[in-house]
Amino acid sequence: MARILVCEDSALPDGEAIKVEAPGEAVAVFRSNGDVYALADRCSHGNASMSEGYVEDDGTVECPLHAARFCLKTGAALCQPATEALRTFPVAVVEGKIYVDVPEAA
């Protein structure tokens, strides 16, 4: 695994997201109710960036194109039109910085 620096912890407000380019795919990092989560940035239903989606208070994110919703914790698709889960990535907050762990590039 490779650890990628996302941003300073204070730079990601609650209810917001940031997109990070990682080897092989972009990752969307979210803060919801004080917790930080990372999912694949590309919606499993369509060609939309999840970092541009709507972070909800119930720990979900809504795709900005077709209103599919995903669980931030598990990546599970919660409603149509999405049926496939989004990949999740481990997140760490260390010394005031947010990191995401992604697979090494092949």
C-alpha positions in Angstrom: 0.0 0.0 0.0 1.1 3.6 -0.7 0.1 6.4 1.7 -1.0 9.5 -0.1 -1.2 12.9 1.6 -4.7 14.4 1.1 -4.6 17.7 3.0 -4.3 19.3 6.4 -7.0 17.9 8.7 -8.4 21.5 9.2 -8.7 22.0 5.4 -11.6 19.4 5.1 -14.7 20.8 6.8 -17.6 18.6 7.9 -20.0 17.8 5.0 -17.4 18.4 2.3 -15.2 16.3 0.0 -11.9 16.5 -1.8 -10.6 14.6 -4.8 -7.1 13.1 -4.7 -5.3 11.6 -7.7 -3.8 8.2 -6.7 -2.0 5.7 -8.8 -4.6 3.9 -11.0 -7.7 5.9 -9.9 -8.9 9.0 -8.3 -10.1 8.9 -4.7 -12.8 11.0 -3.1 -12.2 11.8 0.6 -15.2 12.9 2.7 -15.8 14.3 6.2 -19.2 13.4 7.7 -20.1 14.0 11.3 -16.4 14.4 12.2 -15.3 11.1 10.6 -13.2 10.9 7.5 -13.9 8.3 4.7 -12.4 7.5 1.3 -14.2 6.0 -1.7 -13.4 5.6 -5.4 -14.2 8.9 -7.0 -16.0 7.5 -10.0 -19.7 6.7 -9.5 -20.4 3.0 -10.3 -23.4 3.9 -12.3 -22.2 6.8 -14.5 -19.3 9.0 -15.3 -19.6 11.3 -12.3 -17.1 12.5 -9.7 -18.3 11.5 -6.2 -16.2 14.3 -4.7 -18.7 16.7 -6.4 -21.6 14.8 -4.8 -23.8 15.8 -1.8 -22.5 14.6 1.6 -25.6 13.9 3.8 -25.8 13.9 7.6 -26.7 10.2 7.6 -23.2 9.1 6.5 -24.0 8.9 2.8 -23.1 10.7 -0.4 -25.4 11.3 -3.3 -24.1 11.2 -6.9 -24.3 14.7 -8.5 -25.7 13.2 -11.8 -28.4 10.6 -11.1 -29.0 10.8 -7.3 -27.6 7.3 -6.6 -26.6 7.2 -2.9 -23.6 5.4 -1.3 -22.6 4.6 2.2 -19.5 6.4 3.1 -18.3 3.7 5.6 -18.8 0.6 3.3 -19.2 2.1 -0.2 -22.5 0.1 -0.6 -24.9 1.3 -3.3 -28.1 2.2 -1.4 -30.5 3.1 -4.2 -31.1 3.0 -7.9 -29.8 3.7 -10.4 -26.5 2.4 -8.8 -26.3 -1.3 -8.1 -22.5 -1.8 -7.5 -20.6 -0.6 -4.4 -17.8 1.9 -4.6 -14.3 0.8 -3.5 -13.3 2.0 -0.1 -9.8 3.0 1.1 -8.3 3.2 4.6 -7.9 6.7 6.0 -5.5 7.9 8.7 -5.2 11.3 10.4 -1.7 11.7 11.6 -0.2 14.8 13.2 -2.9 17.0 11.8 -2.8 15.6 8.2 -5.2 13.3 6.4 -3.8 10.4 4.5 -5.4 7.7 2.3 -3.8 4.3 1.7 -4.1 3.0 -1.9 -2.6 0.0 -3.6 0.8 0.3 -5.1 0.9 1.0 -8.8 1.7 -2.1 -10.8 
